[in-house]
């Protein structure tokens, strides 16, 4: 335990030192310097920051738990994300950067009107503070309670340990987000991303080695473990679930509809992701970053899905009774990771948790400062004042979400997943409003606000009447998303058609504010084609055409 703690602290401090060295000379006295890293992020930093913003303990524990409980179909959340990142690189990034915006609500404000920006900023901030950040804190605290046994070490209850760990994660994450700005967040994400690739990828190979030994084979343990998995658990390796499959499985029709829409919403309109692209040193770097991240997402199944299936096979051999799917991955890690490497892996997990926390907190600060304070509270504020307000607001937001985080301890596991699905209450109408705003030039100014209200009413009714969490035979929530997005785009089309008849001479024209160099990356289409081939290859491999039974 002592060696684990020493290596954990060592790697964590190393990341902090690198982030400090890389950012100590940066100008953070301006809003652009603080919130958008001076619009100077290179592609590799954007890619690493995008990856780590997305991956946290919730994904490592949750997705592997889902594959343990079902099959490889939940890998769709990772693999299909690669296609969404192509949309980001080729379609959304050029339009965001052309307008030089700092937030997604600001883009909506330019497209529709000032009040639209306020509506969506408030909705996003509330959702992030009450749902997303608390879940990151809580799930992260559970992981470290399992690794270090904090309650036993301190002689306290598990809930008290969760409170302590939530506070610790919040403090460290806030130091990056509040005092370092976006540049410190992005640099730490990149370093943690490199550690995650090493640490995350080592789990399935070590686990296959242990499985090979446990299966009694006499050959090379890793290959024996894989052969045992393919021969005896091919149905678990299948990524194609039936159309009526219940959560946490992913029904195959939703991969091309509801889940695809969810991924595009996450990667193309989610503020904490978009902010890295908005801070790019030109369109070329933005496209490099998004497409390189897409390559890494294709390989995400190795550490976010496959370990769950390995855990299922290994636990059956051992007679290990796991009753909660969220316990599968932590138990696998505790069994297969050698003690000398546990500290390093704990640091990898901590980096993923911190990166998700500080990224979302930084985007909340940005939306409050740029969309609400600078526009409604103090329109005459200078650059230095905006930075100071952003830091103070970050402290307040961190305190609020830290108070909410431990409360999830008292919620049933199904309710936690249900809360996670609430993100689509705001996320999907944002996608409808942004995408519809780009393609339809004659929309009325109230269009985005109407879609927001429409979606909250109908999607909210679905969650109350027929949600898939906790699973009880009702329609999967991805089908609701698959139905609602086309309806919302159709409504915008009809609004556009009607308004065009009334005011044919009034059409929205996007202005190029010359914020960054808009020269595209010359290899963007080649990279996109390779990514599509990679996605199809992974799906074919984990289907009945490959190893899936």
N, C-alpha and C positions, 0 to 999 in steps of 0.2 A: 504493500500500500504506500509506503514512504517513497519508493522509487517511482511509482505511478504518479504520485503528487508532484515530485520534483520535475519529472519530464513534462508533465502537464503544464506546470507553471513556466518552465523554461521555454517551451514552444509558444505559449500564449504571450509571454513578454517579448519574444523575438519578433512576433507579428507587430506588436505595438511599437517597438523600436524602429522597424523598417518603415512603418506608416509615418512615424514622427520625422525620420530623416528625409523621407521623400516629400514632405509637405511643409517643413519648417520655414522655408523661404518663400512660400506662396503668399500672394496678396489676398487677404480675406477681409479687407475693409470695404469691399463693394459687394452688392447683392449678387452680381454675376460670379464673382470670385468665390463667394461662400456657398451659394446654392447650386451653382453650375460649374464649379471647379474652373472658372475662367474660360469655359468652352474650349478646353484643351486636352480632353482625355483621348489617348490613342486607342486603337482597336483592341489590343490585347487586354488593356485594363477594363474596357467596356465589357468584353466577353467574360472575364473573370468576375466582375462585379454583378453582371446579369445572372450568372450561374449561382453565385453564393447568395444573392438576394432571394432567389427562388428556393434554394435548398436549406432546410432547417431540420431540427429534430422531428418536427411534425411529419416531414416527408420521409426521412430515413426510417423512423419507427412506423409511421402510419402506412405508407405504401408497401413496405415489406410485410407488415401485418396483414394487409389486404391480400397479397399474393399467397401468404401462408394459409389464409382462410378460404381462398377460392382457387385461382390459377394465375397465369401470367397476364391476364387481360388488363389489370390495373397499370401495366407498363405503358399503356396508351397515353396516360397523363404526361409521361416523359417523352416518348418517341414522337407523338403527334405535335408536341411543342416545337420540334425542329421545323415542321412545315409552317407553323405560326410565325417563327422567327424569319422565315423567308418573306412572308407578308410584311413583317416589320421592316426588313432591309430594303425591299424593292418598292413598297407602296407607301407605308405610313411615315417612315423616317424622312424621305424627301419633303413631304408636306409639312411635318412638324418643324423641321429645320428651316424651311423656306420662310415660315412666319416668325421664327426666332422666339418662340414661346418658352416659358419656364415651367409651366404646368399644363396638364390636360384640360382642366377647367378653363384656363386662360385661352386655349385653342377654341373651346366651345364659346367663350365670350366673344372672340373675334368673329366666329362664324355666325352666331345668333345675336345675343345682346349681353349687356353687362349683368343683368339679373340672372341669366342662365349660368354664368360663371359662379355667382354667389351660391345658387341652389346646389350645383354639383360639388363645389368646394366643401360646403357644410355637410352634405351627404357623405362624401368620401372621408372627411375628417372624423365624423361620428362613427362610421363603420370601422375605420382603422383603430380608433381608440377603444371601442367597446368590444370588438370581435377579434380582429386580426392580431394586434399586438398582445393582448392578454393570452391568446392561444399559444403564440410563440413563447412567451414567458413561462407559461404553465407546462407545456410539453418539454421545454428545455430543462426546467427544474426537475421534472420526473426522471429524465435521462441521467442527470447527475446525482440524483438520490439513489438510483440503481447502481451507478458506477462506483461512487465513493461511500455510499451508506451514511450520508450526512446525519440522518436522525440517530443512528447508532453512535456515531462519533461524538455528537453533541449531547446525547442523552435526552433528545426531545421527541415529540410526536412527528409523524410524517408530514402532517399539515404545517407544523411549525418549520420543518426543514424546507418545505415548498416556499413558504414566505421568505425565508432567509435567502434561498437560491434565486427567487424572483427579484429580490432587491439587488443582489449581487450582479445578476445578468443585466438588469436595468441600468445600474450605475456604470458598468464597463461599456455597455453599448451606447449609453448617452454621452460618454466622454468622446467617443468618435464622432457621433452625429452632431452634438451641440458645439463642442469646442474645436473639432477638426474640420467641420464642413464636409461637403460632398467628396472633395479630393481625398481626405483621410479615410472616409468610408470606402471609396473605390479602391484605393491602394491596399487597404487591409483585406478587402474582399478578394483581390487578385492573389495575394500571398496565401490566404486561407483556401482559395480555389485550387492552387497548386498542391497544398497539403491534402485537400479533400480528394483529389484525383489519386494521390498515392494511398492515403488511408482508406478511402471508400473502396477502391479497386482491390485492396488486399483482402478484404473480408470474404468475398465469394471464393477466392482461391484457397485461402486458409481453411474455410468451411468445407470446401470440396475435399481437401486433404484429410480433414477429420472424418468426413463422411466415408471416404474411401477406406480409411483404417477401420472405422466402425462396421463397415459392411463385410469385413473379413477377407478382402481381396489381397492378393500377394504381389501385385504389380506396382506401378507408380501410383501413389495414393491419389493425386489430383485427377488423373485420367480415370482411375477406377471409380472415384466418387462421381464423376460425370457420367460414366457408362451405367453405373447403378441408378442414377437419377433418370436417365433416358429410358432404361429398360423397365424400371419398376414404377416410375411416377410420370410417365409421358403425358397423362391427362392433366397433371399440374403444370406442365411446361407449355400447354396449349394457351395461346393468347386470344383465341376466338371463342367468345361466350355466346350462348343462345340469345335470341332477340328478347326473350322474356326473363333474362337473368336478373336477379336482384342484387342490389348493392351489398358488399363492395365490388362485386364483379362488374365489368363494363360490357353491356350488350353490344354485339358487333355493329348493328346499324347506327348506334350513337357515335361510333368512332369517326364516321364521316359527317355527322350532323352536330348533335348537341355538344359532344366533347371537342370537336373541331372548333365550334363557336366559342366554347369556354377557353380553349387555348389561345385563340386569336384575341379574345378579350383580355386575357391575362398578360400576354406578351406585347400587345399593340396599343392598349389603352390604360394599363395599370400604372399609376403614377410612379411607384417605386422602381419599376422597370424602365419606363419611358425616360425618367430623369437622367439615367446614364447615357441614353442616346442623345438627349437634348444637350448634354454637356460635351459632345464629341467635337474633336478638332476637325470639323468638316464632314461632309456627307460620306466621303470615302472611308474615314475611320469608323463612322457609325455603321456602315454596311459591313466592314470587316469584322467589327465586334459582334454584331448580331449573327452573322453567318458562321463565325468561329464558335460562338456559343451553341449554335444549332448542331454543329458536328459533335460537340460534347454531350448534348442532350440525347443524341442517338445512342450513345454508349451508356446513358443513365440507367438502363435496365440492369447493368452489371452490379450496381450497388444499391439501387432503389427498388428492385423487383426480384431478381434471382435469389438473393439471400433468404427471402421468405420461403421460397420453395425448398431450398436446401434445408432450412430449419425444420420444415414439416417432415422431410424424410429422416433427418437425423434424430429428431425427437421421437419418431415412431420406433426407431431401432432401440433407443434408450428407454422407451417407456415413459418418457417425460410428458406429463399431462399439463398442457398449456390451455387455460380456459379463456383467456382474453387475448385477442389477436395482437393488441398493442404490446404484449409482453414477449412476443416471439423474437423480434430482432434484438432487444436488450439481452435476453437470455442466450441467444446465439453468440452475441459478441462476448459475453462474460465467459462462455465455454470455450470458444475457439481462439480468441486473441491471447497470445502469450503475455505473461505478466510484464516483461520488459517493454512491450509495445503498447500496453494499455494506456499509459500516460500520453503517448503520442496520439493514439486514437481519440482519447478524451479531449485533447487539444483540438483535433480536427472537428469533433462534434461541437465543441464550444465555439469554434470559429464560425461554423455554419449557423449556429443559433444567434450569435452576436451580429453576424452580417445581416441576417433577416431582420433582427430587431432594429439595428441602427439605420438600415436602409429605409424601412417604413417610417421610423421616427423622423428621419431627415426629410422625407417627402411630405409628412404632415406639417413640419415647420415651414417648408417652402410654400405649401398651399395657403396656410394661414397668413404668412407674412406678405406674399406677393398678391394673393387673390382677395384677401379680406382686409388686412391691416392697411396695405398701401393703396387700396382702392376705395375703402369705405371709412376707415377710422382716421387715418392721417395721410391724405393724398399728397401732402407737401413734404413728407419725410425724405431726408437725404439718404444716401447709400449706407453710411455708417449707422444711422438710426435703424434702418431695416435689418442690418446684420445683428445689432444688439437686441432688437425685438425678437428676431428669429431664435436667438440663443435663450432668451428668457422664456419664450413660449415653449421651447423644447423641454426646458426643466419642468414646467407645469404639466405638459402632456405626459412626460415620463412618469411623474408622480401619480397622475390619474390612472394610467394604464397599469402601473405597478400595484395599485390598490385593487384593481379589478382582477388581475391575473390569478392570484391565489384562490379567488372565489370559485373558479372553475373546478376546483377540487371537489366541491359538493354537488357538481352536476353529474348525471349519469353519462357513461361513455357515449351512448347514442346521441345525447343532447349536444355533446361537444362537437360531434361530426355535423349535427344539424346546424349548430351555430356557424360552423365553417362554410356551409352551403349558403348562408345568408349573404356572403360576399356578392353573390350574383344578383341580389336585390338592387344593387347600385351598378355593378360591373357591366351587366348586359345592356341596360339603357345607355350607358356611356358609349359602348361600342356602336349601338344603333345610331346615336346622335352624331358621333364622330364620322363613322363611315358614310351615313346618309348625308351628312353635311358636305363631305368631299364630293360625292357623286351627283347630288341634286343641288342645282344652283338657284332655285327659286323658292326655297323653303321659307315659311313665315318665321318670325323671330320667336314665337312661342312654341315651335315644333319640338324642340328638345325637352322642354319642361312638360309638355303633354305626354311624350313618350316615357319620361321618368315616372309620372303619376300613374299612367296606364300600366306600366310594368310592375310597379310596386303593388298595385291592387291585385293583378291577376297572378303574378308569381307568388305574392304573399298568400293569396287564397289557396294556391296549390300546396304550399308548405304547410298550411294549417289543416287542409282537408285530405291531401293524398301524398305526403312526402314518402321518400324511400328510406328515411332514417328516423327512428329505428326501423329496420326492414320488416315489413309485415305483409308483403304481397302486393303493395300498391305500385303504380307506375314509377319507374326510375326518373329521378329529377332531371337527368340529361335529356329525356324526351320532352320535358316541359321547355327546356332551353331551345331544343331543336324546333319546336313549334312557335315559340314566342318571337325569336329573332326575325324569321321571315315575315311574320305578321307585322312587326314593328317597322321593318323596312318597307312593307307594302303601304302602311299608313303614311309613312314619310313620302313615298312616291305619289300617293293620292293628294297629299297636302301640296307637294311641289307642283303637280299638274293643275290643281285648282288655283294656286297662287300665280302660276305662270299665265293663266288665262286672264286673271284680273290685272296683273302688273307685268306684262311681257317685257317691258323695257328695264325692269329692275332685276339684275342677276348678280350673285355674289362672285367677286373676282379675288382670288387670293393674291396678296401682295408679297413680293420678295423683299424682305427688309435687309438683305445682305448681311445677316448675322454671322454666317460662316461660309466657307468655300463649298459650293454646291456641285463640285466635280465628282461624279460617281466612280466607284471602284470598277476597273475595267474587267475584272474576273468575276463579277457578281453573278452573272447568269450561269457560268460554268460551275461555280461553287454551289449555286442553288440546285442545279441538275444533279450533282454528285450527292447532295443531301437527300433529295427525293429518292434516288436509287438506294441510298443507305437505309432509309426508312422502310422501303418496300422489301429490302433484303432481310431486315430484322424481323418484319412481320411474317415473311415467308418461312424463316428459320423456326420461329416459335408457333407454327401452324401445323395442321396435319400434313402439309407438304414437306415439313422438316421434322423436328423432334417432338412436336405436339401430338398427343394421342387423341 
